[in-house]
Structure formats: structure tokens, C-alpha cells
């Protein structure tokens, strides 16, 4: 369950890259600087697009790192261009892609904590189901919504990406 879900997160980060490519094309068509997207927000008290992408990346990599006991790559939260967001997304996808199902053995019962939890813990399974998956989905969805709200022509197929489908047998 963990390995497959983390690989789905890797796929979703790839979709975020495609949305950013669509945003670049949209900015070129409308003749404005593509990097303006990084500061866009859905509400004044909400984090901007650059932070939404950064947190989605961090949630995926740190979630996988805590479940596997492996060190995740470090990324500063200082991306100021679409190109820098692409580099961060690619780095995280590459790291996630190097994980194997074996790396997640014992993850369900691993004890997980973070500095923010002030000494509290969760099992790996609860951590993944209650924190990692919903947090990742929240930030990916907000990235999508920010772009869509600002005119980038992304749709549901762009959100989902390619599906694993087979053709009907004849």
C-alpha cells in the first residue's frame, strides 16, 4: 500500500510539472511573466503557489523518508522562478522513483514523530493515512486551483494524468 501510494504521489508531482508547463504557455500567450504565478493565492491568508508546490514536494518526500527510514533530499524554500519549481519537482520525483517496495517493509508499525508534534507519535499507517495523503492532496489540489483560477486551461484529465487502462479484448 505505501509503495504504490508513494509512486502515485510521484506521478501527481509529474502532473504538477505539466500544469506549470501549461502555465508558462498561458503566460506567453497573454504576454506576462510566468513567474508571477509563484505569488498567486486563492485567499489573502493562504500560502502562494510556490509554497503549495514546495509543501506538496515536502509532504511526499518526508512522508516516504519517515516511513522508510531513508534520508530525503533537502530543499530550501526559496524558489522564485517556475524553472526552480521544476527542478525541485524533478529532484523529489527522482528520489521517490528510486524507492522500492522492500524499502517500506515494516512501515505500518514504525513509530513516527515530527518536531511540531511536541513528543507525540503515530504509527506509520496512521501517519500515512491521516497526515501524508490528505496533506499532499490538499496542496496539490490548491496548486491546481490556483492555476485554474488564474486562467490556465487545466482540466480533470490534466489533474489525473494517464490512467493504467487496457483495451477491450476483441
URGI-V638166 format. One record per residue. N is the residue number from 1. PHI is phi as a letter, one per 30 degrees, with the letter a starting at -180 (* if undefined). OMEGA is omega in radians with two decimals (* if undefined). Layout:
BEGIN
n phi omega
N PHI OMEGA
N PHI OMEGA
END
This chain:
BEGIN
n phi omega
1 * -3.07
2 d -3.10
3 e -3.11
4 d 3.14
5 d 3.11
6 d 3.09
7 d 3.04
8 d 3.07
9 d 3.08
10 e 3.12
11 d -3.12
12 d 3.08
13 d 3.03
14 d 3.09
15 d 3.10
16 e 3.09
17 e 3.13
18 d 3.11
19 d 3.11
20 d 3.05
21 d 3.10
22 d 3.10
23 d 3.10
24 d 3.12
25 d 3.13
26 d 3.13
27 d 3.11
28 d 3.14
29 d -3.11
30 d 3.07
31 i 2.98
32 b -3.08
33 d -3.13
34 e -3.08
35 d 3.05
36 d 3.14
37 e -3.04
38 e -3.13
39 c -3.10
40 d 3.14
41 b 3.03
42 d 3.13
43 b -3.08
44 e -3.10
45 c -3.12
46 c -3.14
47 d 3.14
48 d -3.10
49 e -3.13
50 e 3.12
51 d 3.11
52 e 3.12
53 d 3.14
54 d -3.13
55 d 3.07
56 e 3.10
57 d -3.11
58 d -3.14
59 d -3.14
60 d -3.05
61 d -3.12
62 d 3.04
63 d 3.12
64 d -3.14
65 d -3.13
66 d -3.14
67 d -3.09
68 c -3.05
69 i 3.13
70 c 3.10
71 d 3.09
72 d 3.07
73 d 3.11
74 d 3.07
75 b 3.03
76 d 3.11
77 d -3.06
78 b -3.13
79 d -3.13
80 b 3.11
81 b 3.06
82 d 3.11
83 e 3.11
84 d 3.06
85 d 3.08
86 e -3.13
87 d 3.12
88 d 3.12
89 e -3.12
90 d 3.12
91 d -3.13
92 d 3.11
93 d 3.13
94 d -3.14
95 d 3.13
96 d -3.13
97 d 3.14
98 d 3.13
99 d 3.10
100 c 3.09
101 e 3.14
102 d 3.13
103 e -3.08
104 c 3.11
105 e -3.14
106 i -3.08
107 d -3.07
108 d -3.08
109 c 3.10
110 d 3.07
111 d -3.07
112 c 3.01
113 b 3.04
114 b 3.13
115 e -3.12
116 d -3.06
117 d 3.05
118 h 3.06
119 i 3.11
120 d -3.12
121 b 3.03
122 b 2.97
123 d 3.10
124 e -3.13
125 d 3.13
126 d 3.12
127 e -3.10
128 d -3.08
129 d -3.04
130 c -3.08
131 c -3.01
132 d -3.07
133 e -3.12
134 d -3.14
135 d 3.10
136 d -3.14
137 d 3.13
138 e -3.05
139 d 3.05
140 d 3.14
141 d 3.11
142 d 3.06
143 d 3.11
144 e -3.09
145 d 3.11
146 d 3.14
147 d 3.14
148 d -3.14
149 d -3.10
150 c 2.95
151 j 3.11
152 d -3.03
153 d 3.07
154 d 3.13
155 b -3.08
156 d 3.12
157 d 3.08
158 d 3.12
159 d -3.07
160 d -3.05
161 i -3.12
162 d 3.12
163 c 3.08
164 d -3.07
165 b 3.03
166 c 3.10
167 d 3.09
168 d 3.11
169 d -3.13
170 c *
END
